[in-house]
Amino acid sequence: MEQERPLDQSDSRERILDEAKALFAARGYRGLSMREIAEAVGISKAGIYYHFRDKEDLFAAMLHRYLGQLAGLIGAPQAGGSARRQLEETARMLLRQPAQDRSLVRMASQEIAHLSEPARRRFDAAYDELFVGRLRSLIVAGIARGELRPVDPQTATWALLGMMYPYFMPAGPGQATFPPDSVVDDLLAIYFDGLSISNNPTE
């Protein structure tokens, strides 16, 4: 029997990825089948397999698409802006994403172990190139310009992500879609200035 070809292939692929994102966020990688994704999209399993080799291929494609979106949010270091300002703007943009999108950061860290080793290596490389590495480059530039203390850039990068990690969760019933601005302000103030009242904020 000839494999089904979706009528609009590019739209079908994006629709599959959109539905899969919502379902993976709610159910996790192991708790979801390709049949359930096909039913949610409204196409046959053959239509799913036309675009994706298997569930791992679909999950990886969803994560890589999100990394591409993150790369668009995190720009290169700018000569005209302080490192602190650029990092603050980046953090605010990350935390202003829809909760379902933010949850992909958490999902990747929790579910990536279920993928094959080659798939994990490809994702780890893309994760560093398109997300973590871009944050790190902002910190490296700030250290080089004398705007930030000369700490290990990787440690500083993971510290910032660690502080944001609780907000990389899907919003539950009755919860705000985004963390309040006051929470983001406090988070960034703690990251840059610490908790000691003897510290003076710097631009």
N, C-alpha and C positions, 0 to 999 in steps of 0.2 A: 504494500500500500504506500502511495506516495506521501512524503512528509508534508504536513500542512504548512503553507506559507502565509503568514499574516498579511492582510490587505495593505496596511501601511506599516512597513517594517520598522522604520526609525521610531515612529510614534509608539508602536507596540513595545519595542525594547525599553523606551523610557517609561511607559506605563507599567511594565513588569517591574522595573527597578523601583518605581515609586511605591507600588503596592508591597513589594518585598521589604522595602525599608520600614514601612509601618508594621508589617507582620513580624519581621525579625526583632524589631524593638520591643514588641509586645510578648513574643513567644521565645526568643532566643534561637540560636542556630540549630540546636539538636531537636527543638520542639516543633519544628516546622517541616512540612513535606512539600515537594514540588507540586503535588496534586492540589494542595491547599492554596498555594500561590496562584496556580492556573485558575482555580475556581474564583479567587478574589479578583483576578484580572478580567475574567470572563472569556478565556480562550482555552483551547485544549492543551493537554500536556505536550503534545507534539509542537504546538505553537511556542511553548516555553523552551523546549529543547532545540528549536530552530535557532534561537538566539544564544542559548547558554548550554554548555556541554553537560553540566550537572549542577547540583546545589552549591558545591564549592565555587564553581565558576561564577554563578550568579551572585553569591555572597561577596566574593572578591571584587566583582565588577561594581557592585553597589558601594563598597568601601573606597575603591579607587576613584569612582565618580565624585564621592564626597571630598576626598583629598584634593581633587582638582578644584572644587569649590573653595576649599580652605586656602589653597594657594592664591586664589584671586583676592582673598581678604587680607592676606599678609603680604604687604609690599616689601620692596628692597629698602635698605636704610637710605634715608633722605638727608642730604647735606643741610637742608634748611630747617630741619626739625630736630629737637632734642630726642635722645634715645628714650627718655622717660615718656615724653609725649607720644612717640610712635608706639611704644609698648602699651601704654594706656589705651590708645585708640584701637589697637589690635585686640586687646582683651575685651574692650566694650563691644566691638563688632562680633567677636566670638560668642559672647554671652547674650547678645541680642538676636542670635539665630533662633529659629523656631526650636522648641524643646525637642521635637523628634529628630531634628538634624544634630543638635548638640549631643543627643544620646548616642550617636554613632561613635563618638570618641570613646565613651565607656564600653560600648558593645565591642568595638575592635579589640580593646585590651582584654576583655573577658572571654570572647569567643574565638579569637584568632588561633588558640591552641587546638581547635578542632580541625584546622585546615592541614593539608599536607605540608611537608617541610619546604618544597619548592615554592608553594603559594605563600607560606609565611615569610620566606626570604624576600620574595618580590614585594610583599606588602610592607615589610620592615624598611626596605630601601625607599619605597615611595613615601612612607610615613615620615622618614627623616628628610627626604629631599623636599617634599611639598608642604610639610607642616612644622615639625620640630626644628628642622634645620633652618627654616626661615625665621622662626622666633629667635633661635640661637644667634643668627647673623645680626639681628637688631641689637642684641646684648653685646656681642663682640665689637660692633661698631661703636657702641656707647663707651665701652671700656677703652678702646683705642683713642677716643676723643677726650678721655679724662672725665667723662660725665658720670660714669658708674665706677664703683670700687672694683679693683682688679681681682675678682673672684673667678672660680672656674665657670665658664659660660654654660657648660652642660648642666652643672648643678643648679645654676640660676634659672635655666630654662625649665627644668623639671620642677623646681620649687614653685614657679609661677603656674605651671599646668596643674600641679598638685593642689594649689589653692583654689583653682577653678573647677577641679574634678567633681566636687559635690553637685555642681550645677550642670554637669553633663548627664543629666538624668531626664527621662520623660516626665512631663508634668502629670501628676495624679489628679483625681477628681477634686475640684475645689482649690487646686494650687495655681499660683500665678504662672503665666506662660513664660515670663522672663524674671530673673532675680531683680528686685527693686534697685533703682539707681543708688539708693543709700547703701545697700549691701555691696554693690560693685565699688562704690567710692571707698568704703571701709577696707575691702579686700585689697585694693590697689595701694591705699595708704599704708596698710600693714606690710605689704610686699616691699614698698620702696623706703618707708620711714621706720618700720618696726613698731614696737609697742612702747618703747621707752619715751617718756615725756621730755627727756633731754635732747632728743634728736630734732633737728630742724629740717623741715621739708625743703628739698632742692628741686629746681626745675631741670 
